[in-house]
Amino acid sequence: MNLAAIKAWVNIAAAVAALVAAGLWWKASTVVVRPTEETDRDGWQSAQITVDHESTGPFDPFLTGIKQSQMNKWAAMAASLAALLQGIGLLLPGDECPPTPH
């Protein structure tokens, strides 16, 4: 595999990582965790704080925040990978810009 092909694959991998990051950040901004209806062995239902929003319905704001944080972590890692690959792609020789005519 020649250097131009390696550079092309690095750029493709950077684009894929950037798209993954964008998808994860979009999902993190829209995810909601619904309240549970679980009861313990004695038949008691645990206390919960919920928010009932007109566009999403009832959700648990604390568990939703935890889920969003987890997804944001993965999105940040994908964005970091995209930036790293872009940097590597820029440092690889080849495809230099031609000199500008005067």
C-alpha positions as CSV (number, residue, x, y, z in Angstrom):
1,M,0.0,0.0,0.0
2,N,1.5,3.3,-1.0
3,L,1.5,6.5,1.1
4,A,-1.3,8.1,-0.8
5,A,-3.6,5.2,-0.1
6,I,-2.7,5.2,3.6
7,K,-3.4,8.9,3.8
8,A,-6.8,8.3,2.1
9,W,-7.7,5.6,4.6
10,V,-6.7,7.8,7.5
11,N,-8.9,10.6,6.2
12,I,-11.8,8.2,5.7
13,A,-11.3,6.9,9.2
14,A,-11.3,10.5,10.5
15,A,-14.6,11.2,8.7
16,V,-16.2,8.0,10.1
17,A,-15.1,8.9,13.6
18,A,-16.5,12.4,13.2
19,L,-19.9,11.0,12.0
20,V,-20.0,8.6,14.9
21,A,-19.3,11.5,17.3
22,A,-22.1,13.6,15.7
23,G,-24.5,10.7,15.9
24,L,-23.7,10.0,19.6
25,W,-24.0,13.7,20.5
26,W,-27.4,13.9,18.7
27,K,-28.6,10.8,20.6
28,A,-27.2,12.1,23.9
29,S,-29.3,15.3,23.4
30,T,-32.5,13.4,22.8
31,V,-32.3,10.4,25.1
32,V,-34.7,10.1,28.0
33,V,-35.0,7.5,30.7
34,R,-38.5,6.6,31.6
35,P,-39.5,6.1,35.3
36,T,-39.6,2.5,36.4
37,E,-42.7,0.7,37.8
38,E,-40.7,-1.9,39.7
39,T,-41.7,-3.0,43.1
40,D,-39.5,-4.7,45.7
41,R,-40.2,-8.1,47.2
42,D,-42.6,-6.6,49.8
43,G,-44.7,-4.9,47.2
44,W,-43.3,-1.4,47.8
45,Q,-42.6,0.9,44.9
46,S,-39.5,3.1,45.3
47,A,-39.8,6.9,45.4
48,Q,-38.9,8.6,42.2
49,I,-38.6,12.2,41.0
50,T,-40.0,12.5,37.5
51,V,-40.6,15.4,35.1
52,D,-43.6,15.3,32.8
53,H,-42.7,17.3,29.7
54,E,-45.3,17.8,27.0
55,S,-42.9,16.7,24.2
56,T,-41.3,13.7,25.8
57,G,-43.7,12.6,28.4
58,P,-42.6,11.5,31.9
59,F,-38.9,10.9,32.5
60,D,-36.4,10.5,35.3
61,P,-34.1,13.6,35.1
62,F,-31.3,12.0,37.2
63,L,-31.1,8.8,35.3
64,T,-31.5,10.7,32.0
65,G,-28.6,12.9,33.0
66,I,-26.4,9.9,33.8
67,K,-27.3,8.3,30.4
68,Q,-26.5,11.6,28.6
69,S,-23.2,11.8,30.4
70,Q,-22.3,8.3,29.4
71,M,-23.2,8.9,25.7
72,N,-21.3,12.3,25.8
73,K,-18.2,10.5,27.0
74,W,-18.3,8.1,24.0
75,A,-19.0,11.0,21.6
76,A,-16.0,12.9,23.0
77,M,-13.8,9.9,22.5
78,A,-14.9,9.5,18.9
79,A,-14.3,13.2,18.3
80,S,-10.8,12.9,19.8
81,L,-10.1,10.0,17.5
82,A,-11.3,12.0,14.5
83,A,-9.1,14.9,15.5
84,L,-6.1,12.6,16.0
85,L,-6.6,11.0,12.6
86,Q,-7.0,14.4,10.9
87,G,-3.7,15.5,12.5
88,I,-2.0,12.3,11.3
89,G,-3.5,12.8,7.9
90,L,-2.1,16.3,7.7
91,L,1.3,15.2,8.7
92,L,1.6,12.5,6.1
93,P,3.5,13.7,3.1
94,G,1.7,13.9,-0.3
95,D,-1.1,15.9,-1.9
96,E,0.7,19.2,-1.2
97,C,-1.0,22.3,-2.5
98,P,0.4,23.5,-5.8
99,P,2.1,26.9,-5.7
100,T,-0.2,29.8,-6.4
101,P,0.4,31.6,-9.7
102,H,1.5,35.2,-9.6
